[in-house]
């Protein structure tokens, strides 16, 4: 929520501003509703983030187009999370709420996409010609794909490679911005390392696409200003990094399961390892500084038994 408060304080584009206002409105309603659910079940409400984690008067760190792109990526993650949470919910009132979240997020996503069509930096997924009739795979071609001629990418591989490059490029650009404004040296160091890792991974996806003469997503580094005053606390910067790394692990895994070309599989395995490395680093930093809240856990029966034996 507080992220969009800062966004609304710096946005100038009159078409983008209403989309950000709608995103903030949804975020505020989610916090209110989720708090009601937790209190109703006598669960601890998370500390989360407060106004102490944002400086809405900080200078502009992002271009207006990047604000829209940020909203696009985060809305994609929201839609994915809500659909998964819906299938795990047993209470009807929570199912109804999560379904409502999906509907409103879909509305936000469509608003973003309608506006993005007119933005020069938003790139469409590469298109391929319609095949002339159905065809069957005649051989696995696993060895050929590694050392010989590779078959062209199929539609699933193109789509996942393109979106993997888009999302990983987003991580790189956001980490670049955060590296400029982070206060703690170890947070800056982490963000600089994340820029290198994410940049290398996005480039690996682009290389595979370009080998088949396919377009690659636009990069957003140039949409980061030279601002060195942070709009967000280091805690919020690291939470962003940790969340996006975890999300990357999810969509790399899903992409890995949808490809049949062995060189692409090898590439996803490499970037998955990079994301694991970044995830471990971000986790250690957040735990060290007391920024990572502990989720509710099952009763520790072992500790209870050991305590009663003393």
N, C-alpha and C positions, 0 to 999 in steps of 0.2 A: 504493500500500500504506500509506504513512505517513498518508494522509488518513483512512483508516478506523481507524487506531490512535488518532488524536485523537477521532474520532467515538465510538469505544467507551469512551473515557474520560469523555465527557459525556452519553451516552445514558441515559435513565431508563426509557423505555417497555420493558416486559419482552417485548413482542411484536416490536418493531423490533430489539432488540439481537441476537437470533439471526440475523437477515437480514444485519446488518452484520458479524457474526462470519463468516458464510459468504462474504461478499464479500472480507473480509480473507484468509481461507483460500485462495480462488481466486487472489487477487493474489500471495500468497506463492509458490504453486505455479507461477504463470506466470513469475515472475522466476527461479526456480530452473531451470525447463526452458529458457527462452530463453537464459540464461547458458550452459547446457550446449551448446546448438546453436552459439552464437557461438564459444565456446572450441574446440569440435570442428572448426570450420571455420577456426580461427586468425584470427578477427576480433576487433577491439577491443570489449570490453564497455563500453557507455555508462556515463558517470559517473552519470547519472540524478539521483536524489534520495536523501539520506541522513538519518540522525536529526538532523543539523544543520539540516535544512529543516523540522522540526516541533517544536512545543512542546506536547506532549500534556497538559501541566498548565495550559495557557491556559484562561481562563474560557470559559463557553459563548458561542459566537457565533451558533449556529443552534438552532432548535427541533428537537425529535425528529422531527416531521413533515417538516421540511426535510431532515433526514438521509436519510429514506426517499426523498424526492423526488429528491435528489441522486443516490442510488443508482439510481433509476429511469432518469434521464436518461443517466447514464454507462453503464448496462447496455445501453441502446438503441444508443449509439454503439459499444460493444464488439461487439454482435451484427452491426452493419453492417460494422465493420472486419474481423472474422474471416471473414465470408462473402466479402468482396472479396479478402482475403489468400489464402484457400483456393484461389480460382480462378487466382491468380497463382503458386502454388507448384508446382514440378515434382517435388521429392523426396517420395517416398511417406511417409517418417517425419514430414516437416513437414506434409504434407497430413493425416495421421492426427492430429497434435497440434492443428492448427487446427480440425479437425472436432470433436475433444474439447473445445476451447475453446468452440465453438458450442453443444455439448450442455450443458456446465456453465453457460454464460451463460444459456441458455434456462431452465435450472432456477432460477437466481437470479432471472431476470425473472419467472417464474411465482410464485415466493415473494413477490416485491415486489407483484405485481399482486393476489394473493390477499389480502394484508394491506391494500393501498391501498383496496380496495373498502369497507373499514370506516372509512377516514379521511375526515373531513368536507371536507378541502380538495382532494381529488382529484376532478376533473371528468371525466365521460364524454364521449366524442366525440358531437356532436349526431346524433340519428337523424332519418331522413326516411321518409315513407311509401313502401311498395312500389308501384312503378308498375303500371298496369293494361295490361300488354302492352308489347312492344318498340316503340320509336319511333325514327325517323330524324331527323337534323338537316336542316332545310329551307333554312337560310341561315346564312352565317358571322356576320352581325350585328356585324361589327367596328366599324363607325361608330356603330351604335345603342348599342353597349355603352359607347362613350365619351361621346356627347352626348345620347342619348335614353334610353328605357326599357331597363333591363338585364334579361336573363332571370335567373331564380333561379339560385343557385349549384348546381352538380351535386355528386354524392357525392364525386368525387375532389377537387374544389376545396374542399369543406367540410372534408374530412379533412386536407388539407395546410395549409389556413389555420389550423385548430385546433391542429395540432401545431407549426406555425411560431410561433404565438403562445405556446404552452406553452414551447417551447424558448427562444425569445427572452426571454420573461418570466423564465426561469431565469437567463439571462445577466445580466439587469438586477439581479435580487435578489443573485446571487453577487457582481457588481461592486460593489453597494451595501455588502455586508459587507466586501469587500476594501478599499474606499475608507476605511473606518473604521480599519483596522488596519495598512495599508501604512506602512512606515518612510520610504522615499524619497519626496520631494515629487513627482517626475515619475511615479512609479507611482501615487500617490494621484490626481494630476491625470488620468492615463489612465483610472483606474477611474471617476472622476466623469464624465468624458466618455462612457465606455461605458454608464454608467447612463442618460444622456440619450439616446444613440443607440438603445440597445436598448429603452428605454421608448417612444420615439417609434415604433419599428418594430412592437413588440407591439401598441401602440394602433392602428396602421394596419390590422393584421390583424383586430383586434377590431371595428373600425368596419365593415369589409366584412361580417363575420358578422352584426353587429347590424342591418345594413340589411335582412337577410332574416329578422330576428326569431329568430336562432339564439343559443344560449348561448355564452358565452366562457369560456376557462379561468380558474381562480382565480389570483390573483397572490400572490407569496410575500414581498413586502417586509416585511410585519408579522412574519414569522418570523425576522427578523434582530434580534438583541438590541442593546443599547447598548454592547457590549464594544468596547474600543479596544486590547486586547492581542492581538497576532497569534498565531494557532496555527501559521502557516506563514511561511516566508521569502518575501521579495519575489520571489525567483526562482520559487518554486512558484506564487505568486499570478499572475505574468505568464505562466507556462506554461499555467495554467488558461485565462487569457484568450485566449492565442494558439490553443490547441487548440479552444476553443469557437467562436471566430471562423471557423477553418478548417472546422469541422463545419457551421457555419451556411451557409457558402458552398456546401457540398455539398448540404444539404437545400433551400436556396433554389433552387439550380439544378434539382434533381429536381422540386420543386414547380412551377417555371416551365414545365417540360416537360409537366406534366400538366393545365395549365389552358388553356381556350379562350376565356375572357372577357378582353377586351383591357384593361379597367381593372385587373383583378387582375394581368395581365402587367406593366402599368406600375408597379404597386405593388411587385411582386417585383424589378423592375429597380432601383427606388429603394433598397430595403433591401439589395440585393446591393451597391450602391455604398457604403452605410454600412459593411457588413461588410468590404469591401475597404479602406476608410479605417482602420477599427479594426485590421485585420490588419497593415497597413503600420506603424502606430504601435507595435503590440506587438512586431513584428519588430525595429524600430530600437532599442527599449529593451533587448530581450534581447541583441542583438548588442553594443550599447554596453557592457553590464555583464558580458559573457562568460558569459551564461547559456544560450546556444543552441549545442548541440553540432553539429559538422559531420558529416553522413552520409558514408559511404564513397562515393568517386567513381571514375569511369573514369580510366585513366592519362592524365595531361596530356601528350600527345605533343608539343605545341607547345613547352612549357617544356623538355622533354628535348632537343629539337632545338636550341633557342636556347642551352641550357646547353652542349651539345657543340660549338657553333660558337665559343665564347669561347676 
